[in-house]
């Protein structure tokens, strides 16, 4: 998740990068290229980081469900 940034240039850069990524993935999906899957190790790291910072609630449940789905299949 992106954090708030006080510098407008950084905000614009992030928006452009996300837009470019979305456009690339959309074009690949239209061409029949399968979407990239989540990497189980990175999801576990994100979960551990969130737990270390005592962030509970919806985000933690989302990460848990993603880790479970990757581990299952």
C-alpha positions as YAML, in Angstrom:
chain: A
units: angstrom
residues:
- id: 1
  name: UNK
  ca: [0.00, 0.00, 0.00]
- id: 2
  name: UNK
  ca: [1.24, 3.43, -0.83]
- id: 3
  name: UNK
  ca: [1.72, 5.92, 1.96]
- id: 4
  name: UNK
  ca: [0.89, 9.62, 1.82]
- id: 5
  name: UNK
  ca: [3.68, 11.67, 0.29]
- id: 6
  name: UNK
  ca: [3.99, 15.43, 0.55]
- id: 7
  name: UNK
  ca: [5.90, 15.81, -2.72]
- id: 8
  name: UNK
  ca: [3.62, 16.12, -5.74]
- id: 9
  name: UNK
  ca: [6.30, 14.81, -8.09]
- id: 10
  name: UNK
  ca: [6.45, 11.53, -6.20]
- id: 11
  name: UNK
  ca: [2.67, 11.22, -6.23]
- id: 12
  name: UNK
  ca: [2.53, 11.84, -9.99]
- id: 13
  name: UNK
  ca: [5.35, 9.36, -10.63]
- id: 14
  name: UNK
  ca: [3.59, 6.67, -8.61]
- id: 15
  name: UNK
  ca: [0.32, 7.31, -10.45]
- id: 16
  name: UNK
  ca: [2.06, 7.05, -13.83]
- id: 17
  name: UNK
  ca: [3.83, 3.83, -12.87]
- id: 18
  name: UNK
  ca: [0.60, 2.23, -11.67]
- id: 19
  name: UNK
  ca: [-1.23, 3.38, -14.79]
- id: 20
  name: UNK
  ca: [1.50, 1.96, -17.02]
- id: 21
  name: UNK
  ca: [1.45, -1.35, -15.16]
- id: 22
  name: UNK
  ca: [-2.34, -1.54, -15.45]
- id: 23
  name: UNK
  ca: [-2.19, -0.79, -19.19]
- id: 24
  name: UNK
  ca: [0.46, -3.47, -19.72]
- id: 25
  name: UNK
  ca: [-1.47, -6.09, -17.77]
- id: 26
  name: UNK
  ca: [-4.68, -5.19, -19.60]
- id: 27
  name: UNK
  ca: [-3.00, -5.59, -22.99]
- id: 28
  name: UNK
  ca: [-1.50, -8.91, -21.95]
- id: 29
  name: UNK
  ca: [-4.88, -10.14, -20.68]
- id: 30
  name: UNK
  ca: [-6.49, -9.17, -24.00]
- id: 31
  name: UNK
  ca: [-3.76, -11.15, -25.79]
- id: 32
  name: UNK
  ca: [-4.50, -14.22, -23.66]
- id: 33
  name: UNK
  ca: [-1.37, -14.07, -21.52]
- id: 34
  name: UNK
  ca: [-2.14, -15.49, -18.06]
- id: 35
  name: UNK
  ca: [-1.94, -13.06, -15.16]
- id: 36
  name: UNK
  ca: [1.07, -13.36, -12.87]
- id: 37
  name: UNK
  ca: [0.32, -15.20, -9.64]
- id: 38
  name: UNK
  ca: [1.30, -14.02, -6.17]
- id: 39
  name: UNK
  ca: [4.58, -15.29, -4.78]
- id: 40
  name: UNK
  ca: [3.90, -17.22, -1.56]
- id: 41
  name: UNK
  ca: [7.15, -16.12, 0.09]
- id: 42
  name: UNK
  ca: [6.43, -12.45, -0.44]
- id: 43
  name: UNK
  ca: [2.92, -12.84, 0.91]
- id: 44
  name: UNK
  ca: [4.27, -14.53, 4.03]
- id: 45
  name: UNK
  ca: [6.81, -11.71, 4.48]
- id: 46
  name: UNK
  ca: [4.05, -9.12, 4.19]
- id: 47
  name: UNK
  ca: [1.98, -11.01, 6.72]
- id: 48
  name: UNK
  ca: [4.88, -11.23, 9.18]
- id: 49
  name: UNK
  ca: [5.64, -7.54, 8.75]
- id: 50
  name: UNK
  ca: [2.02, -6.63, 9.42]
- id: 51
  name: UNK
  ca: [1.99, -8.88, 12.48]
- id: 52
  name: UNK
  ca: [5.20, -7.33, 13.76]
- id: 53
  name: UNK
  ca: [3.61, -3.91, 13.56]
- id: 54
  name: UNK
  ca: [0.47, -5.22, 15.26]
- id: 55
  name: UNK
  ca: [-1.75, -4.35, 12.33]
- id: 56
  name: UNK
  ca: [-4.83, -6.44, 12.71]
- id: 57
  name: UNK
  ca: [-8.17, -6.30, 10.99]
- id: 58
  name: UNK
  ca: [-9.21, -6.42, 7.36]
- id: 59
  name: UNK
  ca: [-5.73, -6.22, 5.79]
- id: 60
  name: UNK
  ca: [-4.48, -9.06, 7.97]
- id: 61
  name: UNK
  ca: [-7.45, -11.22, 6.95]
- id: 62
  name: UNK
  ca: [-6.84, -10.45, 3.26]
- id: 63
  name: UNK
  ca: [-3.17, -11.44, 3.55]
- id: 64
  name: UNK
  ca: [-4.13, -14.60, 5.47]
- id: 65
  name: UNK
  ca: [-6.58, -15.64, 2.77]
- id: 66
  name: UNK
  ca: [-4.04, -14.95, 0.00]
- id: 67
  name: UNK
  ca: [-1.36, -17.00, 1.77]
- id: 68
  name: UNK
  ca: [-3.83, -19.83, 2.35]
- id: 69
  name: UNK
  ca: [-4.93, -19.86, -1.30]
- id: 70
  name: UNK
  ca: [-1.33, -19.88, -2.57]
- id: 71
  name: UNK
  ca: [-0.35, -22.62, -0.13]
- id: 72
  name: UNK
  ca: [-3.34, -24.73, -1.18]
- id: 73
  name: UNK
  ca: [-2.69, -24.57, -4.89]
...
